[in-house]
């Protein structure tokens, strides 16, 4: 069930992200034409807040979609990752004065191959589940880490039985209401929640996402719980040897030795998106915020390569998933063209409603002149990303 739901969630999330982008961006544009005391500001605020609620739900759907190619996981300091996650959790706990929180780092003396973003998200979801279980009466939430050898069968395992080996674990314990045996087998089902009193939209995905992350890392998750006696969730991640230096893909080579590159054309922006409504919206935003900038638009990667060959734009704002040629392939073609012509490479701002491939994430991490934005995106974020990279001459 989870596999088919993940496939459907990815497609739905992409379409919803494209539809939500105008709902987030247009209110700010419309507000500029209203008098400061106009009632329309309040109505626009309702639209914008509703759109943000929809964005939250859509991000829960995206959490069901596998994100990381195992070849591109990197060795992580496990304790530091969980400590950083616990730091983020303290903001949630500040809203629950009757709940006490403790982080107990154990001895994890070796790096673990992980996608940090995914694992942090999984731990946050499990912790928030514990907070919700103690919302009425308060209690204690404890997060522990450690290293263990799994040579004997675990109890309370969900999913595949883990192979024998050394595992780093994070254990989340709460003193909340617990889970009855009759309900325990359903807690990782999508949309299932026992917290019926919650007003939070999008409830019912958190533990499903946590299970997906652990499973995708070839780990396992165990649950011990008694009704009225709290719960203990333990997430196990196998410690293994990192891949060799030749095993990563899609990284951008850093050009060297090019002393005299032909600079990009100042004040030029190319918008690449197959959705005409997004093209029109992004053009309006840029024309309003950067009136001195010349803005061109095309509908796919192949058209982008052709237009760029004529204009040598300074910044390219580009979708990733498009017909004819996608954004990732277009990026590689632009890079080849610049290298062959001795041109300066433009700054590329990827803007996508899908989970970006790891090769694109790696490019962004290594080359700060490029950027990645997730749809739906506000006009302010769009302008900031472009303006920071746009030479005006």
KEKOLVEX-635691 format. One line per field, with one value per residue (C-alpha): residue number from 1; x, y, z. Coordinates in steps of 0.05 Angstrom, whole numbers, plus 32768, in hexadecimal, padded with zeros to 4 digits. Layout:
pos	c(NUM; ...)
x	c(X; ...)
y	c(Y; ...)
z	c(Z; ...)
This chain:
pos	c(1; 2; 3; 4; 5; 6; 7; 8; 9; 10; 11; 12; 13; 14; 15; 16; 17; 18; 19; 20; 21; 22; 23; 24; 25; 26; 27; 28; 29; 30; 31; 32; 33; 34; 35; 36; 37; 38; 39; 40; 41; 42; 43; 44; 45; 46; 47; 48; 49; 50; 51; 52; 53; 54; 55; 56; 57; 58; 59; 60; 61; 62; 63; 64; 65; 66; 67; 68; 69; 70; 71; 72; 73; 74; 75; 76; 77; 78; 79; 80; 81; 82; 83; 84; 85; 86; 87; 88; 89; 90; 91; 92; 93; 94; 95; 96; 97; 98; 99; 100; 101; 102; 103; 104; 105; 106; 107; 108; 109; 110; 111; 112; 113; 114; 115; 116; 117; 118; 119; 120; 121; 122; 123; 124; 125; 126; 127; 128; 129; 130; 131; 132; 133; 134; 135; 136; 137; 138; 139; 140; 141; 142; 143; 144; 145; 146; 147; 148; 149; 150; 151; 152; 153; 154; 155; 156; 157; 158; 159; 160; 161; 162; 163; 164; 165; 166; 167; 168; 169; 170; 171; 172; 173; 174; 175; 176; 177; 178; 179; 180; 181; 182; 183; 184; 185; 186; 187; 188; 189; 190; 191; 192; 193; 194; 195; 196; 197; 198; 199; 200; 201; 202; 203; 204; 205; 206; 207; 208; 209; 210; 211; 212; 213; 214; 215; 216; 217; 218; 219; 220; 221; 222; 223; 224; 225; 226; 227; 228; 229; 230; 231; 232; 233; 234; 235; 236; 237; 238; 239; 240; 241; 242; 243; 244; 245; 246; 247; 248; 249; 250; 251; 252; 253; 254; 255; 256; 257; 258; 259; 260; 261; 262; 263; 264; 265; 266; 267; 268; 269; 270; 271; 272; 273; 274; 275; 276; 277; 278; 279; 280; 281; 282; 283; 284; 285; 286; 287; 288; 289; 290; 291; 292; 293; 294; 295; 296; 297; 298; 299; 300; 301; 302; 303; 304; 305; 306; 307; 308; 309; 310; 311; 312; 313; 314; 315; 316; 317; 318; 319; 320; 321; 322; 323; 324; 325; 326; 327; 328; 329; 330; 331; 332; 333; 334; 335; 336; 337; 338; 339; 340; 341; 342; 343; 344; 345; 346; 347; 348; 349; 350; 351; 352; 353; 354; 355; 356; 357; 358; 359; 360; 361; 362; 363; 364; 365; 366; 367; 368; 369; 370; 371; 372; 373; 374; 375; 376; 377; 378; 379; 380; 381; 382; 383; 384; 385; 386; 387; 388; 389; 390; 391; 392; 393)
x	c(8000; 8038; 805B; 801E; 800C; 8053; 804F; 800B; 8022; 805D; 8032; 7FFC; 802E; 804E; 800A; 7FF3; 8035; 802B; 7FE3; 7FF6; 802D; 7FFD; 7FD4; 8012; 8030; 7FF5; 7FDA; 801A; 8015; 7FCB; 7FD6; 8004; 7FC9; 7F9C; 7F96; 7FB8; 7F75; 7F50; 7F27; 7F46; 7F86; 7F60; 7F43; 7F87; 7FA2; 7F6D; 7F81; 7FCB; 7FC1; 7F95; 7FCA; 7FFF; 7FD3; 7FCE; 801A; 8023; 7FF5; 8018; 805C; 8041; 8030; 8075; 8092; 8077; 80A2; 80E7; 811A; 8160; 818A; 81B0; 81F0; 81ED; 81E5; 821F; 8242; 8222; 8233; 81F5; 81F5; 81FD; 81C4; 8195; 81AD; 819D; 8159; 814D; 815E; 8127; 80F7; 8100; 80D8; 809C; 80A6; 80A5; 805A; 8051; 8069; 8050; 807E; 80C7; 80FB; 813F; 8173; 81A4; 81DA; 81FD; 823F; 8239; 8282; 827B; 8258; 8218; 8203; 81C4; 819A; 819B; 815B; 8133; 814B; 8140; 80F9; 80EC; 8104; 80DB; 809C; 80A7; 80B5; 8078; 804E; 8068; 8057; 8011; 8009; 8019; 7FF3; 7FBC; 7FE2; 802A; 8065; 80AC; 80C9; 810E; 813A; 8176; 81AB; 81DB; 81FE; 81EA; 81F9; 81BA; 81CA; 8189; 8142; 8122; 80DC; 80A7; 80C7; 809F; 80B2; 80EB; 8116; 815A; 8198; 81CD; 81FD; 820F; 81D9; 81D4; 8191; 8166; 8133; 80F7; 80D2; 8093; 8068; 8027; 7FE8; 8008; 7FED; 7FBE; 7FD2; 7F95; 7FAE; 7FF9; 7FFA; 7FD9; 8004; 802F; 7FF4; 7FEB; 7FB5; 7FAC; 7FAF; 7F96; 7F9A; 7F54; 7F52; 7F8B; 7F79; 7FB9; 7FAC; 7FCE; 7FD1; 7FDB; 801A; 8052; 805F; 8055; 808C; 80BA; 80AF; 80BE; 80FF; 8119; 8104; 8126; 8166; 8162; 8157; 811F; 80F1; 80D6; 809D; 8090; 8051; 801B; 7FD8; 7FE0; 802B; 804C; 8072; 80B9; 80CB; 8111; 812D; 8169; 8199; 81D0; 8218; 823C; 8279; 826F; 8271; 82B2; 82C0; 82A8; 8262; 823E; 821B; 8204; 8234; 8249; 8293; 82B2; 82D2; 831C; 834F; 831C; 833A; 8311; 82C9; 8297; 8269; 821E; 81F1; 81E2; 8199; 817E; 8151; 8136; 80F8; 80F0; 80AE; 807C; 8041; 802B; 8009; 804B; 8071; 8040; 8042; 808E; 8094; 8063; 8089; 80CC; 80B4; 8095; 80D1; 810A; 80F1; 8137; 813D; 812E; 8104; 80FC; 80D1; 80D2; 80AC; 80E1; 812B; 8137; 811A; 8143; 8184; 8171; 815F; 819B; 81C9; 81AF; 81AE; 81DF; 81B0; 81CC; 8198; 816B; 812D; 811D; 80EC; 8108; 80D0; 80BD; 80AD; 80DF; 811B; 8119; 813E; 8176; 8188; 8182; 81B3; 81E6; 81DC; 81E6; 8225; 8241; 8230; 8252; 8291; 8296; 828A; 82B4; 8276; 8269; 8236; 81F4; 81D7; 819F; 8165; 8140; 80F7; 80D2; 8094; 80B6; 80EB; 812C; 815E; 819C; 81C8; 81A6; 81AC; 81F6; 81FE; 81DC; 8207; 8248; 8236; 8215; 8209; 81D0; 8192; 8157; 8110; 80D5; 8091; 8064; 8091; 8080; 8091; 80C2; 80EB; 80EC; 8104; 8138; 8156; 815A; 816F; 81AA; 81C6; 81B4; 81EB; 81C9; 8206)
y	c(8000; 8030; 8026; 8037; 8071; 808D; 808C; 80AE; 80E0; 80F7; 8106; 8128; 8152; 816C; 8181; 81A0; 81C7; 81E6; 81F8; 8215; 8241; 8277; 8274; 8285; 82B8; 82DF; 82FC; 8326; 8340; 8351; 8373; 83A6; 83C3; 83C9; 8404; 83F6; 83F4; 83CB; 838F; 8368; 835F; 8334; 8309; 8300; 82EB; 82B5; 829B; 829B; 8279; 8243; 8238; 822F; 81FA; 81D6; 81DB; 81B8; 817F; 8179; 8174; 813A; 8118; 8126; 8106; 80C3; 80C5; 80A6; 80DE; 80C5; 8098; 806A; 8077; 80C1; 80BB; 80D9; 80C5; 80EC; 80F9; 80D6; 80F7; 813D; 8130; 811A; 8152; 8185; 8165; 8167; 81B2; 81BD; 8194; 81C4; 81F8; 81C8; 81B6; 8200; 81FE; 81C5; 81DC; 819C; 8171; 8167; 8156; 8134; 8121; 80EA; 80E0; 809D; 8085; 8083; 8087; 807B; 80A0; 8085; 8089; 80B3; 80E7; 811A; 813E; 80FE; 80E1; 8123; 8125; 80DD; 80EC; 812C; 8107; 80D1; 8106; 812F; 80EF; 80EA; 8132; 8128; 80EB; 8116; 8154; 814D; 8136; 8149; 811A; 810A; 8105; 80E6; 80DF; 80B0; 809A; 8060; 8028; 7FDF; 7F9C; 7F7A; 7F30; 7F18; 7F25; 7F66; 7F6A; 7F99; 7F9E; 7FBF; 7FAC; 7F7F; 7F5D; 7F82; 7F5B; 7F4E; 7F89; 7FC8; 7FFD; 8044; 8050; 808A; 8078; 80A6; 8098; 80BA; 80B1; 80BE; 8097; 805C; 8031; 7FF6; 7FB3; 7FB6; 7FF8; 7FEB; 7FC9; 8006; 803F; 8043; 8042; 8082; 80B1; 8089; 80B0; 80A4; 80EE; 8100; 8140; 815F; 819C; 8197; 818D; 8153; 8126; 80DC; 80DE; 80E8; 80A0; 8088; 80B7; 80A0; 8057; 8067; 808B; 8052; 801E; 8044; 8045; 7FF9; 8002; 7FED; 800B; 7FEB; 8000; 7FED; 8009; 7FFB; 801E; 8053; 8043; 806D; 8058; 804B; 8052; 803D; 804C; 8022; 8036; 8005; 801C; 800C; 8020; 805F; 8058; 8066; 80AA; 8093; 807E; 80C0; 80D9; 811A; 814A; 8188; 818E; 81CE; 81F0; 8200; 8227; 8251; 8296; 82BD; 82A5; 82CF; 82EC; 82E1; 8318; 8345; 834F; 8313; 82DC; 829E; 827C; 8233; 8210; 81E6; 8204; 8243; 825E; 8257; 8279; 82B3; 82B8; 82B7; 82EA; 8319; 8312; 8320; 835A; 8379; 836F; 8377; 83A7; 83AF; 8365; 8347; 8308; 82D1; 8293; 824E; 820D; 81D5; 81C6; 81C1; 8206; 8220; 8207; 8227; 826B; 826B; 8260; 82A2; 82CC; 82AF; 82C0; 82D0; 82AA; 8270; 8261; 8219; 81E2; 819C; 8170; 8184; 8162; 815E; 816C; 8171; 81A3; 8174; 8163; 81AC; 81BF; 818E; 81A8; 81F0; 81DC; 81BA; 81F6; 8227; 81FC; 81F5; 8240; 825A; 827A; 8288; 8256; 8278; 8272; 823F; 8242; 8200; 8205; 81C3; 81A3; 815F; 8143; 8159; 8124; 811B; 8131; 8176; 817A; 816C; 81A3; 81D4; 81BF; 81C7; 8204; 823C; 8266; 8234; 822D; 81FF; 8216; 81E9; 81F8; 8215; 8252; 8298; 82D4; 82EF; 82AF; 82AD; 82F5; 82EC; 82AF; 82D1; 8316; 82F9; 82DA; 830E; 833E; 837D; 839B)
z	c(8000; 8012; 7FCF; 7FA6; 7FD4; 7FCD; 7F81; 7F82; 7FB6; 7F8C; 7F50; 7F78; 7FA0; 7F5F; 7F42; 7F84; 7F8B; 7F46; 7F57; 7F9B; 7F81; 7F66; 7FA6; 7FCF; 7F9F; 7F83; 7FC5; 7FCE; 7F87; 7F8E; 7FD2; 7FB1; 7F8B; 7FC9; 7FF8; 803B; 8060; 802A; 8043; 800A; 8033; 8065; 802E; 800E; 8051; 8056; 8011; 8022; 8066; 8047; 8011; 8047; 8069; 8026; 801E; 8062; 804E; 800B; 802C; 8055; 8013; 7FF9; 8037; 801F; 7FE1; 7FE3; 7FDC; 7FDE; 7FB1; 7FE1; 7FBA; 7FCC; 8017; 803D; 807E; 80B7; 8100; 811B; 815F; 8141; 8111; 8149; 8176; 8140; 8137; 8183; 8180; 814D; 8179; 81B4; 818E; 818E; 81D7; 81EA; 81DA; 820C; 8251; 8272; 8248; 825D; 8228; 822E; 81FA; 820D; 81D8; 81DB; 81BF; 8173; 815F; 8115; 80DC; 80BF; 8076; 8077; 8055; 808E; 8078; 8075; 80B7; 80DB; 80C0; 80D7; 811D; 8121; 810D; 8142; 8177; 8164; 816A; 81B1; 81C0; 81A6; 81D3; 8210; 81FB; 822F; 826D; 8260; 826D; 8257; 8211; 820C; 81CF; 81D4; 81A3; 81A4; 817E; 8182; 8161; 8149; 814E; 816D; 8155; 816C; 8189; 816E; 8129; 80F1; 80AA; 8096; 80CB; 80CA; 80B6; 80EB; 80F2; 8117; 811B; 8134; 8155; 816D; 81A2; 81B0; 81F1; 820A; 8249; 8224; 821A; 81F7; 81C0; 81C9; 81A9; 817C; 815D; 815C; 8118; 80F7; 8112; 80D3; 80A3; 807A; 8095; 80D5; 8116; 815D; 816D; 8158; 8180; 8157; 812E; 8107; 80BD; 809A; 80D8; 80CB; 809F; 80D2; 80E7; 80A0; 8089; 80C2; 80AF; 8065; 8076; 80A2; 806E; 8036; 805F; 8066; 80B0; 80DE; 8112; 8151; 817F; 81C7; 81E5; 8218; 821D; 8253; 825A; 8224; 81E5; 81CF; 8185; 8170; 812A; 8115; 80DD; 80C8; 80CC; 808B; 8062; 8039; 7FED; 7FC8; 7FA9; 7F64; 7F7A; 7F7A; 7F3B; 7F1D; 7F40; 7F1C; 7F0D; 7F25; 7EEA; 7EF3; 7ECD; 7EA6; 7EAF; 7E7B; 7E77; 7E50; 7E85; 7E84; 7E69; 7EA4; 7EB9; 7E93; 7EAE; 7E8C; 7EAA; 7E97; 7EAA; 7E83; 7EAA; 7E87; 7EC6; 7EEC; 7EB3; 7EB5; 7F01; 7F06; 7ECE; 7EF2; 7F33; 7F13; 7EE9; 7F27; 7F55; 7F22; 7EED; 7ECF; 7EC2; 7E7E; 7E87; 7E52; 7E59; 7E39; 7E46; 7E4C; 7E52; 7E07; 7DFB; 7E35; 7E16; 7DD3; 7DF1; 7E1F; 7DE2; 7DC6; 7E05; 7E39; 7E72; 7EB7; 7EDF; 7ECB; 7EF5; 7EE1; 7EF2; 7EF7; 7EDB; 7E95; 7E52; 7E18; 7E45; 7E91; 7EBB; 7ED0; 7E88; 7E74; 7EAC; 7E90; 7E49; 7E61; 7E86; 7E47; 7E1C; 7E4C; 7E50; 7E04; 7DF7; 7E31; 7E50; 7E99; 7EB4; 7EC8; 7F0D; 7F0A; 7F3C; 7F39; 7F4E; 7F53; 7F70; 7F72; 7FA0; 7F7D; 7F68; 7F93; 7F5A; 7F5B; 7FA7; 7FA0; 7F6C; 7F9A; 7FD5; 7FAE; 7F84; 7FAC; 7F6E; 7F5F; 7F8A; 7F96; 7FA6; 7FB5; 7F97; 7FAE; 7FB7; 7FCE; 7FA2; 7FD7; 7FD7; 7F8B; 7F86; 7FBD; 7F9A; 7F56; 7F6F; 7F96; 7F57; 7F22; 7F0A; 7EEF; 7ECC)
